[in-house]
Every structure is written in C-alpha cells, then in structure tokens.
Amino acid sequence: MTGAAPCISQTTTLMTANAVDTNNDDWLHAKGSRLYDMNGNEVWLTGANWFGFNCSENCPHYLWSADADDCLTEIADRGINVIRFPIATELIVSWMKGEPNKVSSFSCNTDPAYKINADFCQEDGKTPVDSMQVFDIMMKKCKEHGIKAFIDIHSPHTDNSGHNYNLWYGKAGVTTEVWIDSLVWLADKYKNDDTLIGYDLKNEPHGKGQEGEAAAKWDGSKDENNWAYAATKCAEAILDVNPHALILVEGVEQSMSGAQEGDYWGMPDRKVDSPYIGAWWGGNFRGARKYPIKPKQGTSQIVYSPHDYGPSVFAQTWFAKDFTEKTLLDDYWYETWAYINAEEIGPELIGEWGGHMEGDNLKWMTLLRDYMIKHHINHTFWCLNTNSGDTGGLWDSLGFTQSSGTTIKWNEPKYELFEKALWQTKTSGKYIGLDHQVALGKNGISLNEFYSKYASSEGSNLDGGKTSDGKPINSDTPAETTSTTSKKVTTTTTTSKTTTTSKTTTTVTTTVDVSNRVYGDSNCDGKVDMADVVLIMQSLANPNKYSLNGSDENCLKEQGVKNADVVGNNGLTTEDALAIQLYLLGIHKTLPIK
C-alpha cells in the first residue's frame, strides 16, 4: 500500500471515493447516528488517547523509554483501531511557519548496540528530528500498522496542564483566526492521506456561565466565545480543503436553563434555582438541540464528541444514589448528550472516558461501556499514558532493553473491561480495523476482510452479533431491530414482513418524471451536497449493493440517476461525481456541465 490516489488536474482536491482500491479509500462519512465507509458499510471507531504533542515535550510521551514501532505493534495487536492524539495549536503554528518546535525527552539511536526509534534520528544517529517530522513519521507508522488517527486541539498553548484553559483562543498568540488557519493548513497537508481521518476542534471548551466572555457558551450568537459558531466556521474552513475529513465537535460545560436561555449569559449564579445547567467539561450539548452544527457543506462529516467521566474524577450529583443506566440517562446522559445518537441527529464519539478501577467508578465505566456497545457509539478511552493523575492509564509502565525491545506492562483488569468495547467479530474475536487493506495487528483483520468474509457469517459485537443480513448467528428467523429514538431509550422488538412470491411474475414499467430535475441531487432529497457525491461513488464502487435500478431505499433511483448525470456522457461515471464536487467547491458555477 504505497500508491496514492491521482490528483485532479483542475484542483488539488481529491475526488470522493474514487480510489476504491488504493490506500486513500478509507475516508468516512455520517448518516443518521452511524459512520460509514465509502462503500456504505458501517464502521465503529474504538480507540484510545495517547497524549504528548500537547505538552512541552512536543511528542508522544514514553518515546523517551520505548520504541514507537513496538508501542504501535502492541496497540494494533490489542485491537485499538484509532488513536486520538492531543496537540497544541501553538505547535501546529510552528510547523505552519516552517519553524517546527524541537522535541525533548525523546530517545533515538541508530547504533546497533542500542537501536531505538532509529527512524526518528537526524544524520548523526542520536539527535531526534523536529516535532513536525515526528508527527509525520508517527502517521506513517500508524498506516503501516492499520491504525487510524485523529488529532484533538487540547489547548491553544503548549502546556502539560493546558486542558484547564477554557477557550480555543487567548494564549501564545493564538486567536480564533490563527486556530482556524492552523487546522486548515494541517488538513490541507494531509488531505491525500486517509491515516489522519479527522479533527477534534477543541478539547473540553468550558467555563462557568458567570464568567461571561471568559467561558465557552453554546447559543445562536456570533460572539467570539460562542463555541457553536466558532466550531461551525472552523468546520467549513477545513471541509473546503478536505471534504472527506471527519469534524469532531465537543460540547461546553454549562448551558442556560429554561426561559433564561441566551438572554443572561454572564449573570451571577444562585445556590437555589441556578440559571445554569452543568456538565462535565466538553460534555454539554443541550444547546445543540436548538443550534446544531450545520456547516455549509452539510452534516455528513460532523461527529459530536462528548466527554464523560465517573465519580473518581468528581462526585457529580447524578452519582449521589445507587445509580443505574436508567438513572444516569434520566439524571444526566440523555438530555446532555445521549439524545443526539438516540434521535438520529448525528453520530457520537465519546472522546474521553475511563478512570480508576474501584467502587462506583468501576460500576460507572461498566455501565457506559455497555451503553456504547448497545447504541453503536464510537469512543476513544482516556488514556494509554501512565501519567494521567486522575484516571491512570491502560499502560502501567514501559521500558526498553536492546535484547528484548520495548516491554509494556498493561493494566490488565482495565484493559479487560475496555477490550469488550473494541470492534471485533462476534465468535472468533478478531479485531476489526478501519483500513480496507491492512489488517489491524496480528489478531485483527482489515475492513475488506470483515465485510467479505465475517460480516455474513458471524457479524460483530455490535447488534448482539447479527450478521450483515440482519439475522442472528445460526438462525433462519428474522432479526430483532432496536429503536433508540424515544427519550427513555427503550428497546422494542419487531418482526420483519415475509413475502412469498409465486412463479408468475408481473412486470411494472415506471415512467420517470424529470421535468423537475435537480441536477446533482442523486439521493433525491431536494438539495445538492457531498452526500450526493458519496452516493454516486458508492454505486460505482459497489453496484451489487447500490444498484442503479434497485428498490432499496439507499439505492440510486432512476430519478436520481437522471439528476446525477450532470456531464451528459450517456451514463453515470466518476466524472459526474467530480463535476458535482467541483460545483460545491465553487470551481464550476452551474450544473449541468456543458
């Protein structure tokens, strides 16, 4: 997997899903509450955090006493299919300016007597390369191991405690414009590399309502501290240069309550009848009901990313009882973030969850883990690192010797709890990667292998092991379907309708009315956006599933084919998809293309 998809001569933008059989075919998109690959197959992001690029060392921690290849080998072998890399805007700005900040606490040596992180050494064989090169090499190595990655802007400034800062601007010379420009620069740099699949725009925007302009809020204003407005602007700018990237948007800490919403942000708090509703930092999406994230390019790349923690981090009020999944939903989860997934508003990825394995915290972790599995919620565990004071990590210690390489001591009880929420085949337990060609470690498989071999025979740990045809394993009976759209997130069982067809068939001829043709609207939803491009490429890449004349609701209908044929070359081709994309980018001014 070394070939890159060809560039488009008219623009440097990569055509959506054109490279189905190259190593740039792993971009993802959203529909409803799920994420899908370019062939329309559902995927599940199940990963972990590895911090350090956000800190003063300017590189992933533990590369001072561990080899990156050894670490990534174990990460892949243990079934982690995506890594969330916290990073500081200040560091990306240094790359953008061509003056990358140096790394520290980093071991590299090419001497055969003590060879460690040799790929990261400068010509002298002992001095590490700069921070941008470290990042680039890490992305290359993730690709080789079948691991995907996304970054999270942990703070504007480089600081080991930078997560405590409320906003995405205001430190180290970082303004809102600088924050956006730096992310656009990185997205443009990596637009042809599907290893870096997404951008978490800001870690845990927070602050108390009474802090006013110093706190992140979520409303309909254009105020600089309105996180919903800033995130939308940033998403649009990134999608302009890479329309395939996932954009992860976290919540805030507090929202206004009741009739006071949007009117009195900054007013003093009260001990009784507070005007503010609290949450974990980055966990509050109550404002998204009225003000969802809707960039001009559409919502196919938007992922909502709450953070959620247990009582060992802070004794929140919803833990002050013998809590259950139901009480957590009623008291906090549902109205704060879970409704987004349950009501099919958008997919979610819980960017941080985890903690110590003790008492009520262990109980909470188990309840959240099981809820995420039942409801297809993507997640990245906090964290791999041993040095997270209030949570601990999946690693207990790391060490390196020339004879044995890197030795990682895993916190096995914590990993055992976490491992159940890693995407894997139901009966054989093979970890499922997000790369179509590269298997995820020695115990895993590629995405193509899962859908060609395992999806129809055993399914995965989503949906209780139902196979791709919706049936339970070893069963000829129709599958149960799960509905999570009600506020209480109840599960209902329905029976599929079975139709018996006689040998006599009737042919129905349909006349397609194209008098109201909307050029470019391949999915016939009345608008032209990236979803239309994706649907065309899905149809071309997987005609068995996306038949041009199929009856499935996700297939291109005859009307859709007529709409999609914008080049007028007597049939649907990749040129139509490209033309629509260039139209969306403003390069083509009209459709159809003459």
PyMOL commands that set and color helices and strands:
alter all, ss='L'
color gray80, all
select helices_A, chain A and resi 68-77+89-96+112-114+118-120+131-144+162-164+176-189+209-214+227-241+258-260+286-288+317-319+325-342+359-374+412-419+447-454+462-465+530-541+558-564+574-584
alter helices_A, ss='H'
color red, helices_A
select strands_A, chain A and resi 29-31+34-36+42-43+46-49+82-88+148-155+196-200+246-249+255-256+276-277+302-304+349-350+378-381+395-401+405-410+431-432+444-445
alter strands_A, ss='S'
color yellow, strands_A
deselect
rebuild
show_as cartoon
